[in-house]
Amino acid sequence: MLRFKSLGSGSTGNATLIEAAGRPAFRVLVDCGLGIRQLSLRLAEAGLADSDINAIFITHEHSDHIGCARQFALRHGVPVWMSMGTYSALDKPDFDGWLRIAQDGVAIDLGGLQITPFTVPHDAREPLQLTCTDGEGKLGILTDLGHATAHVLGHLQLCDALILESNHDSAMLEASTYPFFLKQRVSGQFGHLSNEAAAQIARSVCHAGLKHLVAAHLSQQNNRPALAQELLSQALGCPSTDIVVADAGSGTPWLAL
């Protein structure tokens, strides 16, 4: 069985825990954008210890995603996967042998889990998002991109669960106190997905086997959970309460496939 839990999602820090059942279970942390004490606390709240993490996958170099990844990896002896572009953007720090390089479309086999990274349009050096499967269920993670390409949508077909960025309400962003350049960055082709863009993606990948849709990376200033839920539920034809929202401070409950 595959299950997953956001530990927190938003500009203050992102981390998603994926677990494949087994003896022993195997757990991957996707992004590590929290301080190391806060990460330990949220892992404990999820019923886990730091030592229960078997691997880390970093999607890109922005601070709310890289966080304490290197410190955690060196402290606990955990391999860290990222693209060469991300590694270069970090000025190639020493991971003491724990660094692994991920590539677009090249599957990574990890103890009962298979992760397939894919490139996305975002203002980072070589950003990757991913799908993950244990051979039965398929989870897609798609945040931090300005628009969905055919390449992105192709990787997200037939997901049983999807964590999908729904960053901002376009009208709220336009009316916000953000400076013009920041509004342009967020809403641009290499920025972040609006609620409307997220709904279009959800509609494109919707199928009868989709069990969970999680709205993620919501802006605290330029969005509201109910707005994201409304558009995503309309796209899927389900009640808005079926859309789980990943909170910046508490993430989500455990969700199973």
GIKA-V467157 format. One record per residue. N is the residue number from 1. RES is the residue in one letter. OMEGA is omega in degrees with one decimal (999 if undefined). BURIAL is b if it has 9 or more other ideal C-beta (glycine too) atoms within 8 Angstrom, else e. Layout:
n,res,omega,burial
N,RES,OMEGA,BURIAL
N,RES,OMEGA,BURIAL
This chain:
n,res,omega,burial
1,M,176.6,b
2,L,173.4,b
3,R,-176.0,b
4,F,-178.5,b
5,K,169.4,b
6,S,174.0,b
7,L,-179.3,b
8,G,-177.1,b
9,S,179.7,b
10,G,-175.5,b
11,S,178.3,e
12,T,177.3,e
13,G,-177.2,b
14,N,174.9,b
15,A,178.7,b
16,T,-178.5,b
17,L,177.4,b
18,I,-176.6,b
19,E,172.3,b
20,A,179.8,b
21,A,179.5,e
22,G,178.2,e
23,R,2.7,e
24,P,172.6,e
25,A,178.9,b
26,F,-174.0,b
27,R,178.5,b
28,V,175.1,b
29,L,176.7,b
30,V,-172.9,b
31,D,-171.0,b
32,C,-169.6,b
33,G,178.6,b
34,L,169.8,b
35,G,-172.0,e
36,I,177.0,b
37,R,179.1,e
38,Q,177.1,b
39,L,178.8,b
40,S,179.6,b
41,L,-177.9,e
42,R,173.2,b
43,L,178.4,b
44,A,177.1,b
45,E,176.1,e
46,A,178.8,b
47,G,-175.7,e
48,L,173.3,b
49,A,176.5,e
50,D,-176.9,b
51,S,178.9,e
52,D,-179.9,b
53,I,-176.4,b
54,N,-178.9,b
55,A,177.1,b
56,I,173.6,b
57,F,-179.5,b
58,I,-175.7,b
59,T,178.0,b
60,H,-165.3,b
61,E,-178.3,b
62,H,-168.8,b
63,S,-179.9,e
64,D,176.4,b
65,H,-179.6,b
66,I,174.1,b
67,G,-174.7,b
68,C,-172.6,b
69,A,-177.9,b
70,R,179.7,b
71,Q,-179.6,e
72,F,-178.3,b
73,A,-179.0,b
74,L,-179.4,b
75,R,-172.0,e
76,H,178.9,b
77,G,-175.3,e
78,V,177.0,b
79,P,-178.7,b
80,V,178.3,b
81,W,174.0,b
82,M,177.3,b
83,S,176.2,b
84,M,177.3,e
85,G,177.5,b
86,T,179.2,b
87,Y,178.9,b
88,S,179.3,b
89,A,177.0,b
90,L,-177.9,b
91,D,171.6,e
92,K,178.6,e
93,P,-180.0,e
94,D,175.9,e
95,F,175.3,b
96,D,175.6,e
97,G,-176.2,e
98,W,179.7,b
99,L,173.1,b
100,R,-177.6,b
101,I,178.1,b
102,A,-179.0,b
103,Q,178.1,e
104,D,174.2,e
105,G,-179.2,e
106,V,-176.0,e
107,A,178.4,e
108,I,179.4,b
109,D,-175.7,e
110,L,168.5,b
111,G,179.9,e
112,G,175.6,e
113,L,171.3,b
114,Q,179.3,b
115,I,175.6,b
116,T,178.9,b
117,P,173.3,b
118,F,-176.8,b
119,T,178.0,b
120,V,177.3,b
121,P,-179.9,b
122,H,-175.8,b
123,D,175.8,e
124,A,-171.7,b
125,R,178.5,b
126,E,-174.5,b
127,P,177.9,b
128,L,163.8,b
129,Q,-169.7,b
130,L,163.3,b
131,T,-176.7,b
132,C,179.1,b
133,T,171.5,b
134,D,-177.6,b
135,G,178.5,e
136,E,178.0,e
137,G,179.1,b
138,K,177.7,b
139,L,173.5,b
140,G,174.9,b
141,I,-177.3,b
142,L,174.0,b
143,T,173.1,b
144,D,173.7,b
145,L,-177.3,b
146,G,177.2,b
147,H,-178.4,e
148,A,175.1,b
149,T,174.7,e
150,A,178.2,e
151,H,178.2,e
152,V,-177.0,b
153,L,177.9,b
154,G,-179.9,e
155,H,-174.6,b
156,L,-179.9,b
157,Q,173.6,e
158,L,172.4,e
159,C,173.8,b
160,D,176.2,b
161,A,-178.1,b
162,L,169.2,b
163,I,-168.4,b
164,L,176.5,b
165,E,171.6,b
166,S,-163.0,b
167,N,-170.7,b
168,H,167.3,b
169,D,-172.7,b
170,S,-179.0,b
171,A,178.3,e
172,M,178.6,b
173,L,-178.6,b
174,E,-178.0,e
175,A,-174.9,e
176,S,177.4,b
177,T,176.5,e
178,Y,173.2,b
179,P,-174.1,e
180,F,-177.0,e
181,F,-179.3,e
182,L,173.5,e
183,K,179.7,b
184,Q,179.4,e
185,R,-175.9,b
186,V,-175.3,b
187,S,-175.6,b
188,G,-175.7,e
189,Q,178.0,e
190,F,-178.6,e
191,G,-175.8,b
192,H,-177.0,b
193,L,170.3,b
194,S,174.9,b
195,N,-179.2,b
196,E,179.2,e
197,A,177.4,b
198,A,179.3,b
199,A,177.3,b
200,Q,177.4,b
201,I,179.4,b
202,A,178.8,b
203,R,-177.3,b
204,S,-175.3,e
205,V,-178.2,b
206,C,174.6,b
207,H,-172.0,e
208,A,-176.3,e
209,G,-179.5,e
210,L,-174.1,b
211,K,-175.9,e
212,H,169.5,b
213,L,-179.3,b
214,V,174.0,b
215,A,-171.1,b
216,A,174.4,b
217,H,178.6,b
218,L,174.3,b
219,S,177.6,b
220,Q,-178.0,e
221,Q,-167.4,e
222,N,177.5,b
223,N,173.2,b
224,R,179.8,e
225,P,-176.8,b
226,A,178.6,e
227,L,177.7,b
228,A,-179.5,b
229,Q,-177.7,b
230,E,-177.2,b
231,L,179.8,b
232,L,179.1,b
233,S,175.3,b
234,Q,179.8,e
235,A,-177.3,b
236,L,-176.6,b
237,G,-178.3,e
238,C,175.3,e
239,P,-179.5,e
240,S,179.1,b
241,T,176.4,e
242,D,179.7,b
243,I,178.2,b
244,V,177.7,b
245,V,177.1,b
246,A,-177.7,b
247,D,179.7,b
248,A,-176.1,b
249,G,-174.1,e
250,S,177.3,e
251,G,179.5,b
252,T,167.2,b
253,P,169.6,e
254,W,175.8,e
255,L,-173.0,b
256,A,174.4,e
257,L,999,b
